[in-house]
Amino acid sequence: MTGSNASRMAHSLPDPEDELGGYDLLTENPLGRHARPLGATALRAALALMVSAAPVHAQASDVPRTATGRPDMNGLWQALGNAHWDLEAHTARAALAMQEGPVVPVPAREVLAFGAVGSVPSHWGSVVGGTIPYLPEALEVKRENQESWLDRDPEIKCYLPGVPRAMYMPFPFQVFQSESAFFMAFEYAGAVRNVYLDDPGPPQVDSWMGQSVGHWEGDTFVVVTNGFNGQTWLDRAGNHHSYQLTVTERFTLTSPYHLMYEATLEDPLTYSEPWTIRMPLYKHVDPNARLGQFKCVEFVEELMYGHLRRNPIGPGGDR
């Protein structure tokens, strides 16, 4: 509601005394006493106060800026919500890995002991339009990924998350921005992204995180990333891509503490058309907040290499 609309509404309010022939309605207050209702003048003042107290979205002039006027994105950021489980909208369910039960599917033996900790929370969806436009063959691969999540998800084995998955994992990341550099450091697996501000040419080798090149379009920082090895996933639900993926990200600072993130994915081997995810990123304001270390390679050594022990751990030599 704009201020002018509120003013017209307030001036159009009838005076209760005029409407009721001079009779004042009585209302009971919390102390048990009676009080006269507000007249039209007081109602207009109260309405104006409500309008003036309404939150206002930050304008471009409200965001922090560098010495040269660029939006200042330095800081510790993190996505909220459950996009890391499944980018598409979904309801809560017992687990990602399931097996046939006597009546309905139940959590698989490998995750059964996790109970509620291993269950999947719901998510309202981060895909613009609601559905990822897979090619038929790629959609079948996604279904196979879901059925083999424990064996196929690169996150389980602590491989680098790739782009855009790194941006919305349940770990913070830190932006280091200057006029000559834009660098992102991620808590998960010690991943990093060095965003080139001068295009160095095509990637010389495919990699987990790809090669990122950025430029400014007004107050939006645009990053184009390609050169992937095709082995990363987009979430825990088996959503995937090929080595021909190109990701175009748009970072727009909407307030000192909110960064709107958009990523458009193009991959002719996997999707029938480009598609976009969108979500806000939130800045950590705790003065004690720091980027922690989650170098998980050592955490999965037993999972990946325990079977090579001379005497494998577990009953009967089983892991």
N, C-alpha and C positions, 0 to 999 in steps of 0.2 A: 504494500500500500504506500503510495507516494504521499509526501507532505500535503500537496494541494488537494488530493482526494480525501485525506483525513480531515482537512479543514472544512471542505464542503460537507462531509458527513456530520462533523461536529455541529456546524451551524444549522443543519437541517433537523437536529434532534428536537422534539417537542418538549416544552416545559411540563413536567408532571403536574404542576398546579393548574396549568391551563387545561390540560386534558381531563383532569378529574374535578373541575369546578372548584378549585381552591382547597380540596381535601388532600392532606398529606398521608401517603401510605406509611405504615409503621413496620419496621423490620426489627427482628430480634438480633442483638449482637452477642458475641461470645460471653459477655459478662452478665447477660440476663437483662440489661437495660434496653429501653427502646430508643431508637435514633431515627431522625428524619432522613429519607433518602436524598441523594444528591440532586440538586437542581440542574437545569440545562447548562448553566455557566460552569458549574463544577465538573459536569460530565465532559464538556468540551475541553477543559483543562486536563482532565485525567486522560482523555483520548490522545491529546497532543503529547503528553508525557510518555504514553505507551509507544507512540510512533517514533518519538525521538530516541527511545531506549532500544528499538529494534536493531538487531545486528546488521552491519553493513559489510558487504564483501569488499575485500581489499582492492583498491585500484592499483594501477601500475606504479603510481607514485608512492604507494605505501610499503613497497618491498625494499629490503636492504640492497644497496648498490655498491659497486666497486668505485674506485677513484675515477674511472673513465665512464661511469654511468651504466655499466652492464649489471643485470640482476646478480646479486651475490649469493651463490648456492653453496658456499663453504659450510660444512657442518656434518653432523651425524644424522643420517636419515634411515627410515625403516617403513616398510609397508605393513599395514594392519589387515586383518581379515584372513581368509583361508584360501586365497588364490593358489598358494603353493601346493595345496592338496589337489585341486582341480580348477582350472581356469573357468570352465563352464559352470553354470548354476547347478547345484546339486543339494540333495537333502543329506542329513546325517545318516551314517550307516555303521555297522558293527566293526568293519575292518576293510582294508584294501584287499587283503588276501583271504579268500573264502573257500570253503569246501562244502560238499553236499551234506546236509543234515537229515535227520529222520523226517522232518516236516518242511523246514526251510533251510537255506544255506546258513552255515555257521562259520565263525572265524577259523582259518586254517590252523593246523597244529602248531606251525612255527610262530604264530603270533597270539595264540590263545591265551598264554600266560600274561600278556600285556593288559587284558581286560579293557576297561574304559580308556586307558592311556593309548591303546592301539586303535581306537575307533576314529572314524572320520567325521569331523564337524561339518556343518552345512556351510554353504557359500552362496551369496546372491548372484555371483557371476561377474566376470571382468571382461568378457568378450562382447564387443559392440555388435549388436544384432543377435547375440545369444548363442550361436552355434559356430564351431570351427568348420569352414568349408573344405572338408577332406575330399580328395579323389577317392573313388571306390576302393582301389587297392590299398591306399594309405589308411583308410578307415579300418580295413581289416587288420592292418598292422597295429593300429591303436588297440583294437580288441585283444589281439594276441599279447600286447604289452601289459594290458590290464590283468590278463590271466597269469602272466609270468612276472608280475611286479617284483617279487622277491629276488628273482634272478637277473632282471634286466634294468631296473632303475639305477642309473649311474650315481644318484645321491647315496644309495645304500653303501656303495663301495668308495665313497668320498672322492669321486672324480669331480673335476671343476664343473660348475653348474651351467656355464654357457650364458648366452644372451637370448631372450630377456629373462630367463629363469633367475639369474643372480639378483635381479632387481626386487623381487617380491618373496624371496625366501624368508623364513622367520628369524633372520639375523640382521643386524644393522650393517650399514656401509657408510664410509666417510668420503666426502667430496673435498678435494683440494683443487681450488680454482685460482688462477691468476690470469694476467693478460696474455701470457705465453704458454699456458699449460692448463689441462683439465684432466684430473686423475681421480680414479675411484678405487678405494681399497675396501674389500669385503671381509667380514669376520669369518664367514664360512670358507673353510679350506684354504684360507690365505689368498683367495682369488684377487686379481687386480685387473683394472682396465686403464690403459693409457690412451686417452682419446687424442689422436693427432689433430692439430688445428691447421696444418698444411698437409694436403693429400700426398702421401709418399708413393702412390701408385698401387697397382693390384697387390693383394697379399702374396708373399713369397712362399708361404706354406699354410696349409689348413691347420686349424688349432681348435681347442675346446672353446676359447673365449672369442675367437675371431679377431679381425682387425677393425678398429673403430676410427672414423674420421668425423669431426664435428665442425659446425659453423653456426653462426647466429642468424636468425630471421627475426628481426626486431628484438623483443624481449624473450624469445623462445630459443633455447639451445637445441639444435637438431643434430643427431648423431646417426650416421649410416654405418652399419656393421655387416661384414661378410667374411668369407674365408673360413667357414666352419668345417669341422671334420665330420659332421653329421651324426655324432654319437651322443649328443646331449638330448635331454628331454625338456619339455616345457613345464612339467609339474609331476606329481606322483600318480596321476591318473593315466599315464601312458601316452599323453599327447606328445607329438614328436615332429621332426622335420628331417630334411636331407642336407647334404653338403652344399646344395644350391640356395640355401636360405639367405635372404637379405633382410635385415631388420632396420627399420627407420624409426628412431626414437625421438620424441619431442618432450623436452623438460621445460615447464613453465611455472615460474614462481608466482603463486597467487596470494601469498601472505608471507610474513617473516617465518612462518612455521609450517607452511603447506606447499608442496611441490606437486603439480599435476603431471602425471606420467602417462604418456601414450606410446605404444609401439605397434607399428604396422609390419606384418610379416608377409613376405612374398617368397614362394617356393614352388616353381612349376612342376616339380616331381612329387609334391605332397598335397598342395592345395589347388582348388579350382579357380581361386581368385584371391587377391590380397585381403587380409582381414586385420582387425585392430583390437588391442586390449587397452583398457584405460582404468587408471586407479590413482588415488592420491597417495603421496608419500609424506610422512610426518617427521618433523625435526625433533630430536631429543633435546629437552630443555633442562633436564637434571644437571646441575653443575658438576656432579660426579660422573656423568656419562663418559665412557671411553670405548674405543673400539677394542673388543676383546680378541683373544686368539682361540680359534677353533680349528686347529690343524689336525684333522681327523684321520689322516692316513694311518697313524700309529694305532688308532682306535679300531681299525678294521683289519689289522694284520692277521689276527686269529681267524677271522671270517674267511679271508682270502687265501691264507697260506698255512693255516693250522693243520690241514690234512697232510702237509709235507713233513710234520714232526716225526721223529723216529718213534716216539710213543705219543700218538694223538691224544688230546685231552678228552675225557668223557667216558661214560660207562662202556666197557667192552672195547675201548679204543675209539669209540665214535665221538665226534665233536658235539 
